[in-house]
Every structure is written in C-alpha cells, then in structure tokens.
Amino acid sequence: MKKLIIILVLAIFTATGISVASMELGLVGKDKGDTYLSYVEPEDGSTPYFVKRYYSDDSISDEPLKVISFTDTHIGNGQESSDIISLTIIDRVIKEKHPDLVVITGDVCLGLEALSGVDALAKVFEENKTYWAVVLGNHDAQEIGGPTREELIRYYQNKPYSLTKEGPIDQGEGNYMINHVTSKGVTHTLVFIDSGGYATPEICAQYGYSYVDGYDFVKPEQMEWYADTLNATKEANGGVLPESTMFMHIPVVEHHFVDNDAYLYGIKLEPSCPSGINSGLFAFVKEFGSTKTMVSGHDHVNNYAVMHEGIKLMYSQSSSFGSYTSRANAFAILLKSQDPTFMFTDGHTEFTVGADGKMVDTPCYNDLNLHLFEGLEEYFEANNIPYPSELKD
C-alpha cells in the first residue's frame, strides 16, 4: 500500500509539474551521461522540487543531490579586487565539482551598487548553467540609498538559473523551500529562511520583546509558514515527513550553549553573533522533527559543526575576501605558522543528499585547493591579504 501511495505521489508530481530548466542543463556531471536534473515548479503552487531521471526511459534516478554552499561573499559592484577573488573561486569550484545547486547564505552583494554585483555573480552561474539560491544577510540592503531587501530578493529571483524566491509571506524576504524527489518520494527538503537584518524597538515591541540592540530574529509567522509548508509536503508524500536542512544567515542563539570540545570539525575564532533575542526557532524546529541541520554564515572565521540536542548546528565555510577573513587574522596567521596543518576558514561546504534523504556535509578548505588562487596575487595584494606562500615559490 505504501509503495502504491509513493507511486501515485510521483505520478502527481509528473502530471502537475512544469519543467523550468531541465532541458537547459543536459548532463549532471561529466561522468554521468545517462541522467539529467530537472527543477520542477508544480502548477498547483506546491513546493518546487529537484528530480534526477534517466535519459533512456525517463525513470527516476536515485543519484545523490549535490549541493555546495558559500557564505559572506561581500561583493560590491563586481569589479573590486575582493569581488574578483570571490567570483573567481566560486567559478572554479563550480567547474571542478559540478554541483546540482549552489547556496549562498547571506551578505552576498552589498552597498550602493549591489545590483551590479548581483549581475556579476549571476553571470558565473549562467555561464556554468548551474542552479543557485541565496538568503539575505544583515549587511544586504544595509546601505542607505542602495536597493532594499525586497528589491534585492526580487532581482535575484529574476536571474538565470536562480531558484531564489521572494516567498509567500509578508515577514522576511526570501522564505522558500525546494524538495528532493527520489523513487521513494520526497526524501529531503532544503529550507531557506530570512533571518533579517537588525532588531529595532518597533520590531521588538511588535512581538512583545524588550528592545535589545543587535541582530534581527526569525519571526513567529516564518515558523508557522515553515510548519505549514512541510506539513503540506508530508500530506502529499503519503504521510511521510521528509528530513530537511535549513539555510539562514544569522546563527541561532543556541550556538552559545554548545560544548566547544564537541565540535565535529572546524574551529571557533570569534564569539558567535546571533540575535540578542531568542525567538524560539531552534526549539520550534526541534519539536517539529524535520530539520536535522541548521546552516548559517555571518561569523566569517567560525567554521565548526556541532551536534546540539539532536540537531547539527554549523557554519558554512567563509567566502569573504573583502571583509574580515581568517587569512588576514593575526592570530590565525600565527596558528598557521606554528602548525602547518591548521586551515584558514575560507572555502566551501559540500552537502550530499542520498536517496534515503540523509544528508552528509563535508568542509572543503581552500588551503587544500590552493590552485583556486592561481593568478590572483595582485588582487590579494590590493586587499592587504597575504597570498598563500605555497604559490609564491
């Protein structure tokens, strides 16, 4: 009976869906010429989904979904020296890894010329024919006179291969989800949620909090949307709630409560910087039972992952070369000089989602892929960032 329900669910997905870009992508990876990746937006307005199929008979493939995340690119107009470093590295990683999706977790394109920065970033994905999605950070739209958060998210939304959505609710800009469909049905959901910019007295009063100067927080309306959307997927999925991964910019308050000795990998080079208000997002997610990993950016020189009360709290590897970076951090440089095995925190994170919905994350350090920096020495010098010594010889 369960198998019949799954077959019916997949039939519904196929019948009601419209493929947005599958015919543009072609092969999924250079060594998998018999499958293709589709991104489908169902006509009924339900959650979009990825599905891999065989060319031979169009049946569903259970190949893993490969996602790569970057964070805090801090791109200006796309022409600054730091912009060129970040854009070049993103381009080179895509060409080497062939991800199905690239996620950037906030503080992406900033300042008065942010839209020009978005244009430069979008060109990388268009040229590589690679899907991408972003969430906004606290610095996005911070500049007075620059684009607003609403204008930014709509601009991202309309770029080629961009899967970013403005979202269906008024609270926040960019709350959306993407499902992963396999022969077993919907097995995993990628959740993108806007953690906001900065708290204000008005925002705090609206939700009954005493004003705390600092970063914004996820609102009750967003949590309600999260639960409603995943419950709708569960209902259409034969009563099976998929496992999910949440991407956001500002980390949850619970990063303050983790045991530093329990890190699964990575390091902490600065205090965690969540909102000063705990709106209950972690507790809500834990109680709901779907999300097993919460991925944030924001703290450029933290890149650890740790299990906390059954949920993995983790930072994406930093992609910042224009704002503060561990490569220009005196303490980190000292650590590197004393211990060659020490890794600077810049890089990317790989997420592999299997047919069973289980997700495995792998940190990928630029220190282990120094060829990504080749030819960029002048741009490092322009930013007063030490160029990797291994490449100077």
DRENBAPA-424223 format. One line per 4 residues: number of its first residue (from 0); for each residue x, y, z of N, C-alpha, C, O. Coordinates in steps of 0.05 Angstrom, whole numbers. Layout:
! residues N
NUM) X/Y/Z/X/Y/Z/X/Y/Z/X/Y/Z  ...
***
This chain:
! residues 393
0) 17/-24/0/0/0/0/17/25/0/12/44/-15  38/25/17/56/48/19/70/53/-8/73/76/-16  78/31/-21/91/34/-47/72/46/-68/80/62/-84  46/38/-67/26/49/-85/23/78/-80/20/94/-100
4) 22/87/-55/19/116/-49/42/131/-60/38/153/-72  67/121/-57/90/135/-67/89/138/-97/95/159/-108  80/116/-111/78/117/-140/58/138/-149/62/152/-168  36/139/-134/15/159/-140/25/187/-136/20/205/-152
8) 40/191/-114/51/218/-108/70/226/-131/68/249/-141  87/208/-140/106/215/-161/91/220/-187/99/237/-203  69/205/-192/54/210/-216/41/237/-216/39/251/-236  32/246/-192/21/272/-189/42/294/-195/37/313/-209
12) 66/290/-183/87/309/-188/92/312/-218/96/334/-228  93/289/-232/100/289/-260/77/302/-276/82/317/-295  52/296/-269/30/306/-284/25/336/-280/18/350/-299  30/346/-256/24/374/-250/48/392/-252/45/416/-251
16) 71/380/-257/95/397/-257/101/408/-284/93/397/-305  115/431/-284/126/442/-309/156/445/-305/164/458/-286  171/433/-323/200/434/-320/209/462/-327/203/472/-349  224/475/-309/233/502/-313/259/504/-329/262/521/-346
20) 278/486/-323/304/489/-336/318/463/-342/341/463/-348  304/440/-339/318/415/-343/330/412/-370/351/400/-373  317/422/-391/327/418/-418/351/435/-423/366/431/-442  356/455/-406/380/472/-409/404/460/-397/427/465/-406
24) 401/442/-377/424/433/-361/439/410/-374/464/409/-372  425/392/-388/439/370/-400/450/351/-379/435/343/-361  475/343/-382/486/323/-365/490/333/-336/496/356/-331  487/314/-317/493/320/-289/521/309/-283/524/285/-278
28) 541/325/-285/568/316/-280/579/304/-306/563/294/-323  605/304/-309/617/296/-334/618/265/-337/621/255/-359  614/251/-315/617/222/-316/590/208/-313/589/184/-308  568/222/-316/541/211/-313/524/218/-337/504/232/-334
32) 532/209/-360/518/217/-384/491/206/-388/478/212/-408  481/189/-370/455/176/-375/433/188/-358/411/178/-358  439/210/-343/418/222/-327/418/253/-331/437/265/-340  395/264/-324/393/293/-325/378/303/-300/363/288/-287
36) 382/328/-293/370/340/-270/348/359/-278/352/376/-295  324/356/-266/302/375/-270/295/390/-245/295/379/-223  290/415/-248/278/431/-227/249/436/-236/245/448/-257  230/429/-219/202/430/-227/186/447/-208/188/445/-184
40) 170/465/-220/151/481/-204/123/472/-210/112/477/-231  111/457/-191/84/447/-196/64/469/-202/65/491/-190  45/463/-219/25/483/-227/6/490/-204/-6/511/-205  4/472/-184/-14/477/-162/-2/495/-141/-15/501/-121
44) 23/505/-146/35/523/-127/49/509/-103/58/523/-85  49/483/-103/63/469/-81/93/472/-84/103/483/-103  108/461/-65/136/465/-63/151/455/-88/146/432/-96  168/471/-101/184/462/-124/202/438/-115/207/434/-92
48) 212/424/-135/228/401/-128/249/395/-149/246/402/-173  271/382/-141/291/370/-158/285/341/-162/275/327/-144  290/331/-186/288/303/-191/308/296/-213/311/311/-233  322/274/-210/341/264/-230/328/241/-244/316/223/-232
52) 331/241/-271/319/220/-287/339/209/-307/359/221/-314  333/184/-316/350/171/-337/341/180/-364/317/182/-369  360/186/-382/353/193/-409/339/170/-423/321/175/-439  347/146/-418/338/123/-433/308/119/-431/295/114/-452
56) 296/121/-407/268/116/-405/253/137/-387/230/133/-381  267/158/-379/256/179/-363/248/170/-335/233/185/-321  257/147/-327/251/138/-300/268/154/-280/288/166/-287  260/153/-254/274/169/-234/300/155/-225/300/131/-220
60) 321/171/-224/347/161/-214/350/168/-185/340/189/-176  362/151/-170/367/156/-142/395/166/-136/406/163/-114  408/178/-156/434/190/-152/431/212/-131/411/225/-129  452/216/-115/451/237/-94/448/265/-106/457/270/-128
64) 436/282/-91/435/311/-97/459/324/-85/465/320/-62  474/339/-102/499/351/-92/495/381/-90/491/395/-110  498/391/-66/495/420/-60/521/431/-49/534/418/-33  529/455/-58/553/468/-47/544/495/-36/528/509/-48
68) 554/502/-13/548/528/-1/573/545/2/594/536/9  569/571/-3/588/592/3/574/611/22/549/610/25  589/629/34/575/649/50/592/674/52/616/674/48  578/696/57/590/723/62/610/730/40/634/735/45
72) 601/730/15/618/738/-7/624/768/-6/645/776/-16  606/784/5/611/813/8/619/826/-19/638/842/-20  605/819/-40/611/830/-66/600/858/-68/577/863/-60  615/876/-79/606/904/-83/594/907/-111/572/897/-116
76) 609/920/-129/598/924/-156/607/902/-175/601/903/-199  622/883/-164/631/861/-181/658/865/-194/669/847/-207  669/889/-190/694/896/-203/717/901/-183/740/902/-192  711/903/-158/732/907/-138/750/883/-136/742/861/-143
80) 774/887/-126/793/865/-124/783/842/-108/786/819/-115  770/848/-85/759/827/-68/736/812/-83/733/788/-79  720/827/-99/699/815/-114/711/795/-134/700/772/-137  732/802/-147/744/785/-167/754/759/-155/752/737/-166
84) 766/761/-131/775/737/-117/752/718/-111/753/694/-118  730/728/-99/707/712/-92/694/700/-117/688/676/-118  690/717/-137/676/707/-162/693/686/-176/682/667/-186  719/690/-177/737/671/-190/736/644/-176/735/623/-189
88) 738/645/-149/738/620/-134/711/605/-137/711/581/-141  689/619/-136/663/607/-140/662/593/-167/653/571/-170  671/608/-187/671/597/-215/688/572/-217/680/552/-229  712/573/-205/730/550/-207/719/525/-192/722/503/-201
92) 707/530/-169/695/508/-154/673/495/-169/671/470/-171  656/511/-181/634/500/-197/644/483/-220/634/461/-225  664/493/-234/676/478/-256/688/452/-248/688/432/-263  699/451/-223/712/426/-214/692/407/-202/694/383/-205
96) 672/417/-187/654/400/-172/627/393/-185/614/374/-178  619/409/-204/594/405/-219/570/401/-199/557/380/-201  565/420/-181/543/416/-162/516/418/-177/513/431/-198  495/406/-164/468/410/-174/457/437/-166/441/448/-180
100) 466/447/-144/457/472/-133/479/485/-117/493/472/-102  481/512/-119/499/527/-102/482/546/-84/464/559/-94  487/546/-58/473/563/-39/492/583/-28/515/576/-20  484/608/-25/500/628/-12/484/639/11/462/650/8
104) 495/636/35/480/641/60/484/669/70/494/673/93  478/689/54/476/716/64/500/734/62/523/724/57  495/760/64/516/781/60/529/776/33/553/771/31  513/776/12/522/767/-14/532/791/-31/556/793/-36
108) 514/809/-39/522/832/-54/512/857/-39/489/860/-33  531/875/-33/526/897/-14/530/924/-27/544/927/-47  519/944/-14/526/972/-20/508/985/-41/488/973/-49  516/1009/-49/500/1025/-68/498/1012/-95/479/1015/-109
112) 519/997/-102/520/984/-129/515/954/-127/526/938/-143  499/946/-107/495/917/-103/483/903/-127/489/880/-132  465/917/-142/453/904/-165/473/898/-186/471/878/-201  494/914/-189/516/908/-208/531/884/-198/540/867/-214
116) 534/881/-172/547/858/-161/531/832/-166/542/812/-173  504/835/-164/487/812/-170/490/804/-199/491/780/-205  492/824/-217/496/818/-245/521/802/-250/521/782/-265  543/810/-236/569/796/-240/567/767/-228/578/749/-240
120) 554/764/-206/551/738/-193/533/720/-211/540/697/-215  511/731/-220/493/715/-237/506/706/-263/500/684/-273  525/721/-273/539/714/-298/554/688/-294/556/671/-312  566/684/-270/581/659/-264/563/635/-266/570/615/-278
124) 539/637/-255/520/614/-255/508/610/-283/504/587/-291  503/631/-297/492/629/-324/513/615/-342/506/598/-358  538/624/-341/558/612/-358/563/583/-352/570/567/-369  560/575/-326/564/547/-318/538/531/-319/538/507/-313
128) 516/544/-325/489/530/-326/484/515/-300/479/491/-300  487/530/-278/484/518/-252/463/533/-236/462/557/-234  445/517/-223/425/529/-206/438/541/-181/458/531/-171  425/563/-171/436/576/-147/413/588/-132/392/594/-143
132) 418/592/-106/397/603/-88/411/618/-66/433/611/-57  399/640/-57/411/656/-36/390/662/-14/366/661/-18  401/667/10/385/680/31/400/706/37/424/708/33  385/726/47/397/752/53/409/752/81/401/737/98
136) 429/769/84/442/772/110/437/800/122/421/815/111  449/806/144/445/832/157/456/855/141/446/877/143  478/850/126/490/872/110/477/876/83/480/897/71  462/856/73/448/860/48/427/882/52/412/882/71
140) 428/902/34/409/925/35/413/943/60/395/958/67  436/941/72/442/958/96/448/987/88/442/1006/103  459/991/64/468/1017/55/444/1035/48/427/1028/32  443/1058/61/422/1078/56/426/1088/27/447/1097/20
144) 404/1086/12/406/1095/-16/410/1072/-36/408/1075/-60  417/1049/-25/421/1025/-41/394/1010/-44/374/1019/-33  394/987/-57/370/972/-60/360/962/-33/376/955/-15  333/960/-31/321/949/-6/323/918/-7/330/907/-27
148) 316/906/15/316/877/16/295/866/-4/301/846/-17  272/879/-6/252/870/-25/262/872/-53/259/854/-69  275/895/-60/286/898/-87/308/878/-93/309/868/-115  325/873/-73/346/854/-77/336/826/-83/344/813/-102
152) 317/816/-66/308/789/-69/293/785/-95/295/764/-108  279/806/-104/265/804/-130/285/804/-153/281/791/-173  307/819/-149/328/819/-170/341/792/-173/346/782/-195  348/780/-150/359/753/-150/339/733/-163/347/716/-179
156) 314/736/-156/294/718/-165/292/717/-196/286/696/-207  297/738/-209/294/740/-238/319/734/-254/320/738/-278  340/726/-241/365/720/-255/365/691/-266/352/674/-254  379/687/-288/380/660/-299/390/639/-279/409/644/-264
160) 378/616/-279/385/593/-262/381/599/-232/386/581/-215  371/622/-225/366/628/-197/340/615/-188/320/618/-201  341/602/-165/318/589/-153/308/605/-129/290/596/-115  320/627/-124/313/645/-102/284/654/-105/275/661/-127
164) 269/654/-84/241/663/-85/236/685/-64/248/684/-42  219/703/-71/211/724/-52/197/712/-28/200/721/-6  181/691/-34/167/677/-12/138/686/-10/131/708/-19  121/669/2/92/675/2/83/691/26/59/698/27
168) 101/697/45/91/711/69/104/739/70/125/744/58  90/756/85/99/784/87/124/787/105/140/806/101  128/770/124/150/773/143/176/761/131/178/737/127  195/778/126/220/769/115/220/769/84/199/768/72
172) 243/770/72/246/770/43/263/745/36/287/745/39  250/725/25/264/701/16/260/678/34/280/666/44  235/670/40/228/646/54/217/626/33/195/631/22  231/605/28/222/586/7/235/559/12/253/556/28
176) 225/539/-2/235/511/1/238/498/-26/225/506/-45  255/478/-27/258/461/-50/260/432/-41/276/425/-23  243/415/-52/243/386/-45/262/370/-63/268/378/-85  271/348/-52/287/328/-68/270/303/-71/263/290/-51
180) 263/296/-96/247/273/-102/264/250/-112/280/254/-130  260/227/-101/273/202/-110/251/181/-115/227/188/-114  259/157/-121/240/136/-125/224/130/-100/203/117/-101  233/140/-77/219/136/-52/199/159/-45/186/158/-25
184) 197/179/-63/181/202/-58/198/226/-51/221/228/-59  186/245/-36/202/268/-26/217/258/-2/206/251/19  244/258/-4/260/248/18/275/270/33/285/265/55  278/294/22/292/315/35/282/342/25/274/345/2
188) 282/361/43/273/388/36/295/408/44/305/408/67  302/426/25/320/448/31/304/472/38/287/481/23  308/482/62/293/505/73/310/530/73/333/529/83  300/551/61/314/577/61/297/597/76/274/601/70
192) 309/609/96/294/627/114/309/653/119/333/653/123  295/675/118/307/701/121/309/708/151/289/711/165  334/709/161/338/715/189/339/745/194/344/754/217  335/761/174/332/790/177/358/805/179/379/795/173
196) 356/831/186/379/848/188/385/856/216/402/843/230  372/877/226/377/887/253/352/891/268/331/899/257  352/886/294/329/890/311/325/920/315/344/936/316  299/928/317/292/955/322/272/956/346/260/935/351
200) 269/978/359/249/980/381/221/972/371/206/960/385  215/980/346/188/975/335/184/945/331/163/934/338  204/931/320/202/902/315/200/888/342/183/870/345  216/895/361/215/882/387/188/886/400/177/867/412
204) 178/910/399/152/916/412/130/900/398/111/891/412  131/897/372/111/883/357/108/854/367/86/843/366  130/842/375/130/814/384/132/811/414/137/789/424  130/833/428/129/831/457/156/828/471/157/818/494
208) 178/836/457/204/834/469/214/861/478/208/881/465  229/862/499/243/886/507/265/891/486/278/872/477  269/915/478/289/921/457/317/913/465/327/920/486  330/898/447/358/891/450/372/899/425/366/889/403
212) 391/917/427/406/927/404/422/904/392/436/889/407  420/900/367/436/879/354/421/868/330/407/882/316  425/842/325/415/830/301/386/822/303/375/818/325  373/818/280/345/812/278/341/782/286/359/768/293
216) 316/773/284/309/746/291/287/735/273/273/751/261  284/709/272/263/696/256/237/699/271/236/694/295  216/707/257/190/714/269/171/691/271/174/671/256  151/692/288/131/671/290/117/664/264/111/641/259
220) 112/685/247/99/679/221/116/661/204/105/645/189  142/665/206/160/648/190/160/619/200/161/600/184  159/616/226/158/589/237/131/575/229/131/551/223  110/590/229/84/579/221/85/571/192/75/550/184
224) 96/588/175/100/581/146/116/556/143/110/538/127  138/554/159/156/530/158/140/505/164/142/485/149  124/505/185/109/482/193/87/475/173/83/452/165  73/496/164/51/491/145/61/480/119/49/462/107
228) 84/490/109/94/481/83/104/452/85/99/436/67  119/446/106/128/419/109/105/399/114/106/376/106  85/408/129/61/390/133/47/385/107/36/363/103  46/405/89/33/401/63/49/380/47/37/364/33
232) 75/382/48/92/363/35/87/335/46/85/315/32  86/333/73/81/308/86/55/295/77/54/271/71  34/311/75/8/301/67/9/290/38/-3/269/33  22/304/21/24/296/-7/44/273/-11/45/260/-32
236) 59/268/10/81/248/9/73/222/23/90/208/34  47/216/24/38/192/37/41/192/67/44/170/79  41/216/79/44/218/108/72/216/118/76/215/142  91/217/100/119/215/108/131/244/108/132/257/88
240) 141/252/132/153/278/135/183/276/126/198/260/138  191/291/106/219/289/97/238/302/117/231/320/132  262/292/118/284/305/133/290/331/118/286/333/94  300/351/132/306/377/119/331/390/130/341/383/152
244) 342/408/114/365/424/121/357/453/119/346/461/98  363/469/139/355/498/139/380/515/134/400/513/148  377/533/114/398/552/108/389/580/116/367/588/109  406/594/131/400/621/141/426/636/144/447/624/141
248) 424/661/151/449/677/154/457/679/183/479/670/191  440/691/200/447/695/228/443/670/244/421/658/242  463/660/258/460/635/273/440/637/296/434/659/305  429/615/304/410/614/326/425/618/353/450/614/354
252) 411/627/373/422/634/399/436/609/411/455/612/427  426/585/404/437/561/417/466/556/411/479/539/423  478/571/392/507/568/388/522/576/413/545/568/417  510/592/430/522/600/455/524/576/475/540/577/494
256) 507/556/471/504/535/491/519/510/484/520/491/500  533/510/460/546/485/452/572/481/467/585/501/475  580/456/470/605/449/482/628/451/461/628/436/442  646/469/466/668/473/446/684/448/441/696/445/420
260) 685/430/460/700/406/457/686/385/440/697/364/433  661/391/433/645/371/418/644/377/388/628/364/374  660/395/379/660/402/350/665/377/334/684/362/339  649/373/313/653/351/295/676/357/276/691/339/268
264) 678/382/269/701/392/254/701/423/256/682/435/265  723/435/247/724/464/246/734/476/272/740/462/291  735/503/272/745/518/295/727/542/300/710/550/284  731/554/323/718/579/331/739/600/336/754/598/355
268) 739/621/320/759/642/323/746/668/332/760/688/335  720/668/336/706/692/347/681/683/361/671/661/356  671/699/380/646/692/393/623/690/373/623/706/353  605/672/376/582/670/359/566/696/362/564/707/384
272) 554/705/340/540/730/340/511/727/331/503/738/310  494/714/346/466/712/340/451/737/348/463/756/358  425/737/345/408/758/355/409/758/386/414/737/398  405/781/397/403/782/426/376/773/436/372/771/461
276) 358/766/418/331/757/425/328/728/415/332/722/392  321/711/433/315/683/425/285/680/419/269/679/438  279/680/394/250/678/386/240/650/387/216/645/381  257/630/394/248/603/397/250/586/372/238/565/370
280) 265/595/352/267/580/327/279/552/331/268/532/321  301/550/346/313/524/350/294/505/364/291/482/355  281/514/385/262/497/400/239/489/382/230/466/383  230/507/365/208/501/347/216/479/327/201/460/322
284) 239/483/315/249/464/295/254/436/308/247/416/296  265/436/332/270/411/346/244/397/351/242/372/347  224/411/360/198/399/366/184/388/341/171/368/342  187/403/319/173/395/294/185/369/283/170/352/274
288) 211/366/285/223/340/279/234/335/251/242/313/245  233/355/234/242/350/206/271/359/202/287/344/192  278/383/211/304/394/205/325/382/223/323/383/248  346/370/211/368/358/226/394/374/225/412/369/240
292) 394/394/207/418/411/204/410/439/199/393/445/182  422/458/214/418/487/210/444/500/203/464/499/218  445/511/178/469/522/167/468/552/167/448/563/157  488/565/177/489/594/178/515/605/167/534/590/162
296) 516/631/163/540/645/156/547/665/178/548/658/201  551/690/170/552/713/189/579/715/204/591/736/203  588/694/217/613/695/232/635/684/214/639/660/212  650/702/201/668/695/180/690/675/187/698/658/171
300) 699/676/212/722/660/219/714/637/238/732/624/250  688/631/239/679/606/252/670/587/230/656/595/211  679/563/231/670/544/211/665/516/222/667/496/209  657/516/248/653/490/261/625/478/256/607/493/248
304) 623/453/261/597/439/262/596/424/288/616/412/297  573/424/301/570/411/327/541/400/330/522/413/320  538/378/343/511/367/348/501/380/374/515/379/395  477/390/373/465/402/397/436/393/399/419/401/383
308) 430/377/419/404/366/424/391/354/399/368/358/393  408/339/385/398/323/362/398/338/336/390/327/315  406/364/336/407/379/311/436/389/307/449/399/325  446/386/282/473/396/276/472/426/271/458/435/253
312) 486/441/287/490/470/283/516/474/269/537/464/279  517/488/247/542/490/232/543/517/217/523/529/210  568/524/211/574/547/195/583/538/167/598/518/165  574/552/147/585/547/121/614/558/120/620/577/135
316) 631/547/103/658/558/101/656/587/89/640/592/71  671/605/100/670/633/92/681/637/64/700/623/55  669/656/50/678/663/23/685/692/22/686/705/0  691/704/45/697/732/46/726/738/42/743/727/56
320) 732/756/24/759/766/20/759/797/20/780/809/16  736/809/23/734/838/23/728/848/51/733/871/57  716/832/68/711/839/95/731/823/112/751/813/101  726/820/138/747/806/154/748/777/147/728/764/142
324) 772/767/146/777/739/138/800/727/154/817/742/164  799/701/158/820/689/174/847/692/161/868/690/175  848/696/135/874/699/122/888/726/129/912/729/125  873/745/140/884/770/149/883/772/179/887/794/190
328) 877/750/193/874/750/221/901/743/234/912/721/229  912/761/250/938/757/261/940/731/277/961/717/276  920/726/293/920/701/309/920/676/292/934/657/297  904/677/271/902/654/253/929/650/238/938/628/234
332) 941/672/230/967/671/216/988/659/234/1005/643/226  987/667/260/1006/656/280/1001/626/283/1020/610/284  976/617/285/970/589/287/980/574/263/991/552/265  977/586/239/986/573/215/1016/570/214/1027/550/206
336) 1030/590/224/1059/589/224/1070/568/243/1091/557/239  1055/563/265/1064/543/285/1055/515/278/1067/495/286  1033/513/263/1021/487/257/1013/487/228/991/497/221  1029/476/210/1022/476/181/996/461/175/985/465/153
340) 987/445/193/962/430/188/937/448/194/915/440/186  941/471/207/919/489/212/908/500/185/923/507/167  882/501/183/869/510/159/856/537/163/841/541/183  860/556/145/844/580/146/815/573/140/810/552/128
344) 797/589/148/768/581/148/754/586/121/731/579/119  768/598/102/754/602/76/753/576/60/771/559/61  732/574/44/728/551/28/698/548/21/684/568/17  689/524/19/660/518/14/653/493/29/670/478/38
348) 627/487/30/618/463/43/602/447/23/585/458/8  607/421/22/592/403/4/571/389/20/576/379/42  547/387/9/525/372/21/516/351/1/510/357/-22  516/326/9/507/304/-8/482/292/4/482/282/26
352) 460/294/-11/435/283/-1/429/257/-16/425/257/-40  428/236/-1/424/209/-12/394/203/-18/377/219/-11  390/181/-31/362/173/-38/345/169/-14/320/172/-16  357/163/9/341/159/33/336/185/48/324/185/70
356) 346/207/37/341/233/50/362/241/70/361/264/80  381/224/76/402/231/95/422/249/81/430/245/58  431/269/96/449/289/85/477/287/99/478/285/123  498/287/83/525/287/93/539/313/85/538/320/62
360) 551/327/104/565/352/98/595/348/101/604/334/119  609/361/83/639/359/82/651/386/79/646/399/59  667/396/98/681/421/94/703/419/74/718/399/74  705/438/57/726/438/36/742/464/38/732/486/32
364) 767/461/48/783/484/54/799/493/29/810/477/14  800/519/25/816/530/3/846/523/7/861/520/-13  854/520/32/882/512/37/890/485/24/913/480/19  870/468/20/875/442/8/871/443/-22/874/423/-36
368) 864/467/-32/859/471/-61/870/497/-70/856/514/-81  896/501/-64/908/527/-69/909/536/-98/912/559/-104  905/517/-116/904/524/-144/880/543/-150/880/556/-171  861/543/-132/839/562/-136/847/591/-136/834/608/-146
372) 871/596/-123/881/624/-121/900/632/-144/909/654/-145  907/613/-161/927/618/-181/919/642/-199/897/644/-208  939/661/-202/934/684/-219/921/707/-205/914/727/-217  916/705/-179/901/725/-164/919/741/-145/908/755/-127
376) 945/739/-148/963/751/-129/959/781/-127/959/792/-105  955/795/-149/952/824/-148/927/832/-133/926/854/-121  907/816/-134/882/822/-121/885/818/-91/873/833/-75  900/798/-83/906/795/-54/922/819/-44/916/829/-22
380) 942/827/-59/958/850/-51/942/875/-48/946/891/-30  923/879/-66/906/903/-66/888/903/-40/880/924/-32  883/880/-29/867/878/-5/883/873/20/872/869/42  909/875/17/928/871/40/923/844/54/925/842/78
384) 918/824/37/915/796/47/939/781/38/945/780/14  953/767/56/976/752/48/969/730/28/950/715/32  983/730/6/979/710/-15/991/683/-5/1012/684/7  978/661/-10/989/635/0/1018/631/-8/1024/631/-32
388) 1035/627/12/1064/625/7/1070/602/-11/1090/603/-26  1054/581/-10/1059/557/-26/1058/563/-56/1070/549/-72  1043/584/-63/1040/592/-91/1061/612/-101/1063/617/-125  1076/623/-82/1097/642/-90/1122/629/-99/1137/641/-115
392) 1127/605/-90/1152/591/-97/1152/581/-125/1172/569/-134
***
